[in-house]
Amino acid sequence: MTTKMGPKSTGAIALGTALAVVRKATGLASNASNALKVAQSIGSTIRATRQVQQITLSDLAKRAGVSKSVVSRIEAGLTSPTAVMLAKLAEGMTVSLSSLLRGENGPPVHIQLAAEQPIYTDPKTGLIRRTLSPVSPDATVEIVHNSLPARKSTGKFPAHALGTHEHIVVQAGKIEVAVGKRVFVLAAGDAAQFAADSEHSVRNAGTKKAEWILVIHSPPRVTKR
């Protein structure tokens, strides 16, 4: 026995079908939107990691064994990389795959309160070295506050790794900075930047205590696997 459906029943079914189609389309759109956000987040993390390590797109592509255009599209969030692709990029930058998936949480934040800043006093020269920046194994930048008594010298620091640079901003007094065979004098407010891959030292050239901010930028550490 066949039951005939009235106009209301037919309309209800049609409406239900239409609503199901809308829900499916909305779900697909939502999934696509989320996928795009994830791709963009991963891409920006890869780009930031590469730039911190001062690696060009071409260099990263060569290290990962993929094309430059692919890396560019991934960084721009235009394509979702596979796990294998991410692993290749991570290897190319000697970082963990997990670090590239940290997404919107961003890079780790290291906080060091003033009371926790390490202070070292050189018993021979009177140099006081306060480490201002948080100490972390992945840091490539170190910020230090130095003070030195009148007419005293830090002594010669050995050459750092190739690619290391130091930046000095004098806060008080007058200092004489020797880098290799070059010597230059800086007064309060003056600043300098130099490659620190040769012997270098600082001497207080004044009659009062000298103070300066030192920023050390080291090349990324290569992790052996």
C-alpha positions in Angstrom: 0.0 0.0 0.0 1.5 3.3 -1.1 1.0 6.3 1.1 0.7 9.6 -0.7 2.4 12.6 0.8 0.7 15.8 1.0 2.1 19.2 0.0 3.1 19.9 3.6 5.1 16.7 3.9 6.9 17.2 0.6 7.8 20.8 1.7 9.1 19.6 5.0 11.4 17.1 3.4 12.6 19.6 0.9 13.3 22.1 3.7 15.1 19.4 5.7 17.3 18.6 2.7 18.1 22.2 2.0 19.1 22.7 5.7 21.3 19.6 5.6 23.0 21.0 2.5 23.5 24.4 4.2 25.0 22.7 7.3 27.4 20.6 5.2 28.5 23.7 3.2 28.9 25.7 6.4 31.0 22.9 7.9 33.2 22.6 4.8 33.7 26.4 4.8 34.6 26.3 8.5 37.1 23.5 8.0 38.6 25.3 5.1 38.9 28.5 7.2 40.5 26.6 10.0 42.9 24.9 7.6 43.9 28.3 6.2 44.5 29.7 9.6 46.7 26.7 10.5 48.6 27.0 7.3 49.2 30.7 7.8 50.3 30.2 11.4 52.8 27.5 10.4 54.0 29.5 7.5 54.7 32.6 9.6 56.5 30.5 12.2 58.8 29.0 9.4 59.5 32.4 8.0 60.3 33.9 11.5 62.6 30.9 12.3 64.4 31.3 8.9 64.9 35.0 9.3 66.2 34.7 12.9 68.8 32.3 11.6 69.5 34.6 8.6 68.8 31.9 6.1 67.6 32.9 2.6 64.7 31.2 0.9 67.1 29.7 -1.6 69.4 28.3 1.1 66.5 26.8 3.0 65.1 25.2 -0.2 68.5 23.7 -1.0 68.9 22.3 2.5 65.4 20.9 2.6 65.7 19.5 -1.0 62.6 21.3 -2.3 62.0 24.2 -4.7 62.2 27.8 -3.6 58.7 28.4 -4.8 57.3 25.7 -2.6 59.0 27.2 0.5 57.7 30.6 -0.5 54.1 29.4 -0.8 54.3 27.6 2.5 55.6 30.7 4.3 52.9 32.8 2.7 50.3 30.3 4.0 49.1 29.5 0.5 49.6 25.8 0.9 49.4 23.3 3.7 52.7 21.4 4.0 52.8 17.6 4.7 54.4 16.2 7.8 57.4 15.0 5.7 57.7 18.5 4.2 57.7 20.1 7.6 60.3 17.6 8.8 62.6 18.5 5.9 62.2 22.2 6.6 62.9 21.6 10.3 66.0 19.6 9.5 67.1 22.4 7.1 67.0 24.9 10.0 68.2 22.4 12.7 65.1 22.9 14.8 62.5 20.4 16.0 59.3 19.8 13.9 57.3 20.6 17.0 58.8 24.1 17.1 57.3 24.8 13.7 53.9 23.6 14.8 53.6 25.9 17.9 51.2 28.0 15.8 49.4 30.9 17.4 51.0 30.2 20.7 54.1 31.8 19.2 57.7 31.3 20.3 58.6 30.4 23.9 58.7 33.4 26.2 61.6 33.6 28.7 61.2 36.1 31.6 64.0 37.1 34.0 63.1 39.4 36.8 65.6 42.1 37.9 66.4 40.2 41.1 67.2 37.1 39.0 69.8 38.8 36.7 73.2 37.2 37.1 75.9 39.7 38.3 79.6 39.0 38.0 82.3 41.2 39.5 85.8 40.7 38.2 88.1 40.6 41.2 91.1 41.9 39.2 89.6 44.7 37.1 86.5 45.7 39.1 84.4 45.1 36.0 80.7 44.5 37.0 78.8 42.5 34.4 75.0 42.3 34.8 73.2 40.0 32.4 69.9 41.8 31.4 68.5 39.3 28.9 67.0 36.0 30.0 69.4 33.2 29.7 68.1 30.4 27.4 69.9 27.7 25.3 68.2 28.9 22.1 69.0 32.6 22.5 71.2 34.2 19.8 71.2 37.6 21.4 72.6 38.5 24.8 72.1 41.9 26.5 74.6 43.0 29.2 75.1 46.1 31.4 78.8 46.7 32.1 80.5 49.1 34.5 84.3 49.7 34.9 86.2 51.8 37.4 88.3 54.7 36.1 91.5 53.9 34.2 90.8 50.1 34.4 90.7 47.7 31.5 88.6 44.6 30.9 91.6 42.7 29.5 91.6 41.0 26.1 88.6 38.9 25.4 89.3 36.0 22.9 87.8 35.9 19.5 84.2 34.7 19.4 82.8 32.4 16.7 82.8 33.6 13.1 79.7 35.7 12.5 79.4 37.1 16.1 78.8 40.8 16.3 78.8 43.1 19.3 77.0 46.4 19.8 78.0 49.0 22.4 76.0 51.9 23.7 77.8 54.1 26.2 75.7 55.4 29.1 78.3 57.2 31.2 82.0 58.1 31.0 84.4 57.5 28.2 85.7 54.1 27.0 88.4 53.0 24.6 87.5 50.0 22.5 90.1 47.9 20.9 89.1 45.4 18.1 92.1 43.6 16.6 94.5 46.4 15.7 91.8 49.1 15.6 91.1 51.4 18.6 88.2 53.9 18.9 87.0 56.1 21.7 83.3 56.4 22.7 81.7 58.9 25.1 78.3 58.9 26.7 75.6 58.6 24.0 77.9 57.1 21.4 77.4 53.7 20.0 79.4 51.2 17.9 79.0 47.8 16.3 81.8 45.4 15.3 82.6 41.9 14.3 83.8 40.1 17.5 85.6 37.2 15.8 89.0 38.8 16.8 90.5 39.8 20.1 88.8 42.8 21.7 88.9 44.8 24.9 87.5 47.9 26.6 89.4 50.4 28.7 87.9 53.2 30.8 89.6 56.2 29.4 88.1 58.7 31.8 88.5 59.7 35.5 85.0 58.4 36.5 83.2 55.1 36.4 82.2 54.1 32.8 78.9 52.3 32.0 77.8 50.8 28.7 75.2 48.4 27.3 76.6 45.5 25.4 74.5 43.5 22.9 76.1 40.2 21.6 74.6 38.7 18.5 75.8 35.2 17.9 75.3 33.0 14.9 72.6 30.2 15.3 74.0 27.1 17.0 74.2 24.1 14.8 72.5 21.1 16.5 74.3 17.8 15.9 71.9 14.9 15.3 
